[in-house]
Amino acid sequence: MIKKVDGEVVWETDRARWKQLADELRRRIRDGEYKPRYPIPSLNQLHQEFGAAKNTIRKVIDQLADEGYVRAEHGVATFVRPQSDWPAQDDE
């Protein structure tokens, strides 16, 4: 889970930011914060919330799409895919 202090994201120094952001969005999807068949926040909204570069956010969305969590509709939005499309959850 990404931590915030005084509204600012505190990134782990030993992991790439895109991996931390992917983990956070994946968690939000799995926890139902982002619901299947509904859009996730826009690129601009994610940029504002996390302060990550837009290219980083695009990389994360591409990764989540490759994993089966989301599907992007160009010019529309990125939607959470049905839970049946998600990969099996690893034991952590």
Phi, psi and omega in degrees: 000131180285134181261149176234141175234123183051039177081358181256138178292136174251106182276144172291139183277343185262006179225146178299141181300320182297326178290321178295318180293320177299317178299319181294314181292321177299316179298316180297323177293309182297326180279356177086006176294322171251117189267147177306140178075002177249154181285149169278168177303152181293166176306314180295320178295318178294321177300315180294319182291317188256343181071013180277152178298147181298326177295324177295316180295320177299319179299318180296314180297318177299318179297313180295327176293316178300326181279347179096009181278325184223163171224133181264133172250106185308128178080359181243284182187176172250123186252146174286131179282162177302148184303330180296342179272346183286152176289160176299142181283131176286147172284126182246000000 
